[in-house]
Structure formats: C-alpha cells, structure tokens
C-alpha cells in the first residue's frame, strides 16, 4: 500500500492506494476500490506503507516507476 499525495484543482488530496500504475505521464491510483486517474506532474509524493515498506523502498524497479 502507498500514501499518494496529489494536487487536484489546486487542492492537495491524499489517497491510501492499494495499487498504482504509471504510464505515459499519467498515474492510475486504486483507493477504496475506486480508480483515480491524474497527471504524473501533479504527484507531490508517494510513500510506501505497511509490512512491505523496506523491500519496496529499496527496489530499483520501484524507484524507476516513480521517475518514469
């Protein structure tokens, strides 16, 4: 899981995401069983949470997804 902070129409929104995907300048966030689509440029921060945090944070693949 991740906490994802987004700028949406000038306001900050925070999601507890169970899944996220980055593709072609967009980010798709699934939170509460609902999918939300935003521009990647509007992402403030993505923070991994939960038991898997250490493994995800050190994963080169995860870092690449955030940058691309």
Residue pairs with C-beta under 8 A, 6 or more apart in sequence:
1 16
1 17
1 18
1 48
1 49
1 50
2 16
2 17
2 20
2 46
2 47
2 48
2 49
3 14
3 15
3 16
3 17
3 45
3 46
3 47
3 49
4 14
4 15
4 17
4 20
4 27
4 29
4 31
4 43
4 45
4 46
4 47
5 12
5 13
5 14
5 43
5 44
5 45
5 46
6 12
6 13
6 14
6 15
6 27
6 29
6 38
6 42
6 43
6 44
7 13
7 42
7 44
8 38
8 42
12 44
15 29
15 31
15 36
16 31
16 32
16 49
17 29
17 30
17 31
18 30
18 31
19 29
19 30
20 27
20 28
20 29
20 30
20 46
21 27
21 28
22 28
22 40
22 65
22 66
22 68
25 39
25 40
25 41
26 37
26 38
26 39
26 40
27 37
27 38
27 39
27 40
27 43
28 35
28 36
28 37
29 35
29 36
29 37
29 38
30 36
46 66
48 56
48 57
48 62
56 62
